[in-house]
Amino acid sequence: MKPVSSPRTSPNRQKGVAAVELAIILPLFGVLLLGTLEIGGMARDHQVLQNAAREGARLSAMETNKGNPGGIVETRIIDYLVKERITTVAPGDITVNQNFTITVGALDIKSSKITVNYRRPFLFPGITRWVPLGSVTLQGNAVFRNFYAK
């Protein structure tokens, strides 16, 4: 005797269910993938800004650059960023403070503090039509003790 097949378990119905499941999951997977790429790009750019600020603070802390003659610190930071494919940072986006004070124990030590601001556009600008995000501002900071007296 042959078992009676139910219309609920027929192979043709199962193929339709798989197509519907794929149609639901595929857009969600795409959004997750694009979000991962955006977050990864932001993390990379933030690390590059931190490294550029550290490079500028190290240069600013040297005695030969006391007073930041000719904006040499900003120039070095911008050159570093250009090598890392960040080209939209201008000298006005960089703050150089060579009279920053840090306290270590009971001592006040003169230091150089560098702040680099970067307005990062989104990698996939078409997404902003559906989600009003625009751009994000990232900031890199670094402090180095000055190697010169007052």
N, C-alpha and C positions, 0 to 999 in steps of 0.2 A: 504494500500500500504506500502510495506517495503522499508526503506531508503537504498540507494545504499552505500556500504562501500567503502571507498577509500583505495588503497593500502598503502597510506602514514600513515594512522591511524590504521592499523591493529595491534592487540595485539602482534603478533609475532615480528614485527619490533621494538616495544617499548622495548621488552626484550633485544634485541640486543643493543639498545642505552644505556640501563642501564649498561650492561656489559662493554661497551666501556668507559663510564663515570667513572666507578669503576676502570678500568685499568689505567686511566689517573690520578685520584685523589689519589689512594692508595699509590703509590710511593712518591708523594709529601707530603702526610700526614706522612709517615714513616720518611722522611728526617726532617720534622718539629719536630717530636717527638724525634728523636735522637739528633738534635740540642738543643732542650730544656733540655734534660738530660745532655749534655755536658756543657752548660752554667750554669745550676744549680750546677753541680759538681765543676766547677771553682769558682763560688761565695762562695760555702761552704768552699773550700780549702783556698780561700783568707781570709775568716773570721777566720779560724783556725790559719793561719799564723799571722794575726793581734793579736789574743789572745796570741799566743806563744811569739811574740815579746813584748807584754805588760807584760807578766809574767816575761820574761827575764829582761826587763827594771826595773821593780819593784824590782827584786832581786839585780840587779846591783847597784841600787841607795842606797842600805843599806850600812851602815858603815862597817859592818863585811865582806862585799865582795869588799871592795876597792882594786883595782888592779886585780880583778877577779882571786883569787887564785885557781890554779888547773883547770881553765876553768869551774868553777861551773855554770856560767851563760849558757854557751853552753850546758852543760849536762842537765840542767833543761829544756831548750828549746827543746832539742831532745827528752827527756822523755815525755814532753807534746805532741809533735807531734806524737810520737809512739802510745800514748794512743788514738789519733784521727786517726789512720791508715795512717799516712804519714811517711814512713820509709826511704825515699831516701835522706833526708837532712843530710849532714855531717857537722862537726864543721867548715870546710872551707867555708860553705855557710852562716855562721852567722858572722856578724860584730858587735863587741862590742866597743863602743866609750864612755869611761867614762869621757872624757874631752870635751863633746859637750856643746857649749854655746848657751843659749837662752836669748833673750833680752825681759825683761818685763819693759815697761816704760823706765826709765833711768838706770835700773839695768841689769847687765850681770850675769846670774846665771849658774853655772856649773851643767851639767845634764849628764845623761846616755842615749845614743841613740843606739837602737838595730835595725839591719836590717837582715831579714831572707829571703833568696832567695830559690825558689823551682821550679824545672823544672818538670812540670806536664805533663805526657803523656796523650794522649786522651783515653777516656774510651772505644771507639770502634776503635781499630787500623786499622781494615780493611777498614775504610773510607778513610784513607790516601793514599790508592792505587789510588783512583779517584781524591782526592783533596789533593795536596801536602802541608799539614799543619805541620806535624812533632809533635812538642810539644810546649807548651806555658810556659813562665817563669812568675811566680807570686812572689810578694814581699810583706812582712809585715814589717811595721815600727812602732816604739814606742819610745817616749821620756819621761823620768821621771826626775824630779829634784833630784839631789843628796842630801841625808840626812846627809852629812858630809862636813866639810870645806876642801877646797883645798886638 
